[in-house]
Amino acid sequence: MTILDFEKPLYEIEEKIKELKEISESSGMDVSEQINTFEQQAMEYKKELYANLTPAQRLQIARHADRPTFLDYVKLITTDFVEMHGDREGTDDRAIIGGIAKINNQSVVIIGTQKGKSTKENLIYNFGMPQPQGYRKALRLFYHANKFNMPIITLIDTPGAYPGMKAEETAQGTAIAVNLREMAKLNVPIIAVITGEGCSGGALGLAVADRVYMLEHSYYTVISPEGCASILWRDASKADVAAQALKITSDDLLQLEIIDGIIKEPLGGAHCDYETAAKNLKETVVSAINDLKDVNPSQLRENRYNKFRRMGVFCQ
């Protein structure tokens, strides 16, 4: 497992515990008291550490190489998943995956950005950075859900839409803009969850939803902290300062009413316990579907429209 910089003191304690256990097994010495003391210290330190994370530290967790991906969550929270390929214009972007599935016997359309866990996988999934055909594929699935009256779930973990020349030549901005417009007009409930990185329009193209949630250690922002630091200070190394100023954490965004709730992660982050992370996510999604499924479509659209129009408005 990848050890993050701020986790190294905790890792050293855990290595000491491991060393004591090996000594006990090989020599027959009773060091259970010392082991218990170290284990208690490690747990107390871990709880304190993760209760007081800085935005920059949360950023590291959101980008953790072992963090659950879209397909991990699909496997853990749904049944009968059938992937639907292609944008019907001759292409299929693997950075966005979607299809039909069931959650507690409720048929849904589930769509998300997909990252890899190795270099080979990241090349296949373009590091989770969708191209225009990915957003057009998602739009096709949105229309499918709307036609057959199925709730839509989107799981978002992307550093942003692909910024390459080919994407711009094939109308990246238009593809995202059309998704924003069309999602606002859908007649079915939409639940979006930021599961890791939620950066820029690349995330928003899947997040015009009736309920927007964030996993505890994910982030959601108009620009990456590195990009912000490069613009403001001409120095990407000041990303930590930018992360603090941008208000990118789940706590900040809940307070600003940008999101509707925070999904608790296992101690140490979602990568430490996939099943618990998925269980918490599923409970939140199911609850939201139950709250929204009987709302009149016209009221659903009006509420969604007003939700986003209120963002950024502050009253004295």
Summary of the structure (lengths in Angstrom):
residues: 316
radius of gyration: 21.2
end to end distance: 47.8
largest distance: 72.7
contacts: 1039
relative contact order: 0.12
helix: 53%
strand: 16%
